[in-house]
Amino acid sequence: MADQKVFLHGLKSEHFRHPLDLQATRSLQQIPALDLVVRNLLGSVAEQFFYLENIASGILVSDRQLPDIHKLLVEACQVLDLEQPQLYIRQNPAPNAYTLAMRGKQPFIVVHTSLVDLLTPEELQAVIAHELGHLKCEHGVYLTLANLVVLAAGQFAPWGTLLAQSLQTQMMEWVRCAEFTCDRAALLVSQDPRVVASVLMKLTGGSPALAPLLNLDAFLDQARSYDQMSQGDLGQLLKEAQTSQLTHPLPVLRAREIDQWAQTQTYSDLLERRLMRYDDQATKGGWRNW
């Protein structure tokens, strides 16, 4: 971690929100009563189920339990000017992290042990910051629905099946756009684009054994090559076919996006604490994978 982090007091989600996220969110907001239905009919069930599951199956991080990881959380919340959620570590061989905050009660983040094994402390903080980005942007209602559609349909059948049939395409498009925003939150906390890109590289093809051997510059070149090879109509079609059912954009594209945003005046202004005026149009509440 850097010795001196810039704390972004007064930061709002609109200061760093990706334009694709804004556009996709407005599109979902046009669906009549979607926010109300998810929050009132599904929210309490999903929140209680996942909260109790993690309370029973995870280690709650605190100043007395895994204090070094707790410090990463505290600092990330200070940078993003965000109230501190609970953080749990769960035993799982699949590198992953997710967040829940459906109804504004006891928001929490879960990080799998395999992700801790894979990443450096700086990279782990970037993952935590990405999840905090979902809380900062109040992504919860739509993220809860997306998870029911894609990851938990079986547990909530027949709701999941019906939702998947009617909303899957639009929800997956929104989720992928929201991930770009939360990568920006990770960058605002790490304040080093190479740290965020390194996380994405390791999630693409890393392991505890391979991670020290990976070349970040080569990975960033790979991201640029992907863009160059997909400029034509066929390339665009292939990209859409590759991503249409994914919950996250392709890692190389996420690395390219964060590399480009790190070079913008907007990012520089934020680190220099020149916060912009904003209109708060955020949605409320949920959880989503890194």
ROLUM-286409 format. One record per residue (C-alpha): x, y, z. Coordinates in steps of 0.001 Angstrom, whole numbers, plus 524288, in hexadecimal, padded with zeros to 5 digits. Example, Ala and Ser with C-alpha at 12.3 -4.5 7.8 and 13.67 -1.06 7.14 Angstrom:
BEGIN
8300C7EE6C81E78;835667FBDC81BE4;
! end
This chain:
BEGIN
800008000080000;8043280DCE7FD7B;8091C8152480973;7FFC48205C806DF;7F24A81E1E8011C;7E98F8293B7FCB6;7DCD9828788045C;7D1A682CF47FBAF;7C8F4833B68059A;7BC048374E7FF72;7BD6E82D427F49D;7B0A8829857EDE7;7AE5481E6F7E46F;7ABBA828017D960;7B9BC82CCA7DA94;7BEFC820047D514;7B378818807CF82;7B5DA812A77C213;7ACD68186C7B7A2;7A89F80ACD7B35C;7A4558081B7C14F;79C46814987C192;795FC811657B493;792CF803527B82D;78D8B807487C585;7844C811287BF74;77F90806867B646;77C527FD817C1A6;77599808947C8C5;76BE78093F7BD86;766AB7FBAE7C0E3;75A297FE747C8AA;75B1B7FB677D746;767687F3207D5AC;76E4E7F9D57E0FC;762737F8597E9D9;760167EA117E667;76E177E5D67E88B;76FCA7ED9F7F50A;763027E99C7FB82;7606F7DBE97F656;76E127D6667F458;776AC7DF2E7FC89;7735D7DA2A80A1C;7744C7CBE4805E1;7814B7CD7D7FEF8;787197D6118098E;783897CCEA814A0;787D77C0BA80D56;7954B7C5A58096B;797D17CCE48161D;795157C10C81E9A;79CED7B85D81582;7A8ED7C0F2816A7;7A7827C3158254D;7A7A67B442826D9;7B23F7B13381CE0;7BBFF7BC6881CED;7C5F97C33A82587;7C20D7D11A82934;7CDC97DA058273D;7D06A7E3FB831F2;7DB6E7EAA083939;7DC4A7DE0F8412C;7DA6A7D47B83602;7E3857D56C82A31;7E7087E37682DD5;7EFAF7E5AA821DA;7E4307E2F7818D5;7DB997EB5182189;7E4F77F6B981F95;7E38A7F538810D2;7D4C67F66F81242;7D5728021781B66;7DE90809AD81286;7D6968068980659;7CA4680B9F80CF5;7D16B817F681107;7D5FC81A6680319;7C855818827FD71;7C1B281FFC80882;7B90A8145980B83;7B3D180E61817FF;7BAD0801BC81B17;7B37C7F50F81802;7B66D7E7E381DFC;7C0AF7DF9E8172C;7C0C17D0BD81774;7CB0F7C71D812DD;7C5967BA2180E22;7CC6F7AD8580AA0;7CA6D7AB477FC11;7D3897A68D7F128;7CD737AFC47E713;7D39F7BD737E78E;7C8187C67F7E989;7C2307D1837F18F;7B4697D6F47F2C3;7AC427E0ED7FA0E;79E9A7E19C7FFD7;797327EDC280413;789397EC2D7FF8E;781897F4038097F;78C1D7FC3280FBB;78DA27F2EE81B46;79B027EDA181ECB;7A1847EDFF81175;7AC937E4448105A;7B74C7DFB480734;7BBD97D1A2805B2;7C95B7CE0A800A3;7CD517C00D7FDC1;7D9CA7BA9280387;7DEF17B6E67F617;7DE907C5397F24D;7E6767C8B77FE5F;7F0677BE557FA92;7F16B7C3917ECBD;7F30F7D2247EF26;7FC667DB737F5CA;7F6E57E412800B9;7F61F7EF977F73C;7EEA07E7597ED6F;7E5AE7E1F07F7F0;7E26A7EFD37FBF5;7DEF17F2DD7EDC9;7D55A7E7707EDEE;7CF617EC567FAA1;7CE827F9FD7F4B6;7C7AD7F4897E8A6;7BD5E7EE907F178;7BC4D7FB467F905;7B997801AE7EBED;7ACE27FA037EB1B;7A90E7FF807F85D;7AD4480D3C7F4C4;7A50D80CD07E864;7998F806407EF41;799237FB7D7E51C;792137F2487EE57;784557F0BE7E8FC;788677ED597DB2E;794147E55B7DFA1;78B407DD0A7E809;782747DA8A7DC6F;78E087D7557D3B8;792FE7CD647DD73;785B57C7127DE5E;785367C6527CF92;792B57C0A27CD90;798427BABB7D9F1;78D0A7B7617E302;781AF7B40C7D9FA;781367A6237DEDF;77FF47AA337ED09;774957B3587EA3C;76D4A7ABAF7DFBA;763FB7AE4B7D955;7675C7BCBD7DB2F;774DD7BB117D566;76FF07B4607C915;765AD7BEA97C664;76F257C9CB7C8DA;7798D7C39F7C062;7705D7C26C7B4E6;76BF47D0957B546;777737D8547BA82;7840D7D0DC7B85E;7893E7D8477AC9F;786807E5C47B211;78B387E2437BFAD;797FD7DC7E7BAC1;79AA47E8917B2A1;7989F7F12B7BE8E;7A1287E89D7C745;7AC847E92E7BDBE;7AB617F7F87BD17;7AAEC7F9047CBF0;7B7A27F1517CCDB;7BEC07FC017C558;7BA67805D97CF9A;7BF077FD657DAE2;7CC397FB5B7D477;7CD5980A217D51F;7CA7A809947E3AB;7D5827FFAF7E4DB;7DE968091B7DDE6;7DA958148D7E673;7DE9480CA47F258;7EAEC8065A7ED02;7EEAB813027E5F6;7F70480A937DD02;7F10A8051F7D067;7FB267FA497CFE8;7F5F57F4AF7DCA9;7E8297F38C7D72D;7ED147EE1F7CA39;7F5427E42F7D190;7E9297DF3E7D8B2;7E24F7DD567CBB5;7EE2B7D67E7C602;7EED17CCE97D14C;7E0477CA327D07D;7E1F57C7707C204;7ECD87BD897C2D0;7F3747BDA97CFE2;7F5B37B47B7DB32;7FE217B5B17E756;808D77AEB97DFCD;807757B6507D309;804967C3D87D873;812D37C7CF7DABA;8161B7C3E17CCB6;80BB67CBF77C5DB;80F8A7D8007BDDF;8063F7E3687BFD5;80B337EB4D7B441;808E97DFA57AB53;7FB247DE4B7B0C0;7F82A7ECA07ADF3;7FD767EAEF7A02A;7F4607DF3D79EE3;7E8D17E7F17A271;7EC837F1DB79804;7EE2B7E70778DFA;7E07D7E217790DF;7DB027EF7078DAD;7E2E77F08478128;7DE727E32677C60;7D0097E5EF77ED7;7CE147F3037780C;7C68D7ED7F76C61;7B8957E86C76C13;7BCD57DA4C76DC1;7C5637DDAB7793A;7BA607E52B77FB6;7B1337D9AF77D97;7BAF77D076783C3;7BCB07D97378F71;7AE027DA2679186;7ACCE7CB6079062;7B7917C9B279A5E;7B1C47D2FD7A455;7A3007D2507A2C2;7A10E7C8237AD87;7AC3B7CC4D7B65E;7AA447D2F97C378;7B70D7DA5E7C1B8;7BDDF7E0A87B61F;7C9937D9347B0FB;7D5297DBA07BA07;7DDC87E1057AF2C;7D36A7EB2E7AC07;7D23D7EEF07BA47;7E0F27F0A87BAEC;7E0B27F91F7AEC1;7D5978016E7B417;7DC4A804027C0FB;7E939806D77BA32;7E28C810F97B1A6;7DABF817427BCB4;7E715818A67C4E6;7EC3D821D97BA6C;7E04E82ACE7BA4D;7DF1D8384C7C028;7D350833A47C7E9;7DB90829DC7CF53;7E650833CB7D1AF;7DC6D83DAA7D6A4;7D6D0833D57E03C;7E418830DA7E607;7E67383F727E71E;7D97F840357EE70;7D2E7848907E438;7C5B4842127E618;7BB3C845847DC46;7AD4F849927DEF5;7A3DE83E7B7DCB8;795A383A2E7DBA9;792DF82E737E44F;78BA9824C97DB92;790F2818707E1E2;788D280C4F7E3E6;78768806567F13D;78DF77FAE37F82E;795A97E9197F451;79FFB7DFE87F0E9;7A87E7DCC57E581;7B4A97D52D7E25A;7C1CF7DB977DFDF;
! end
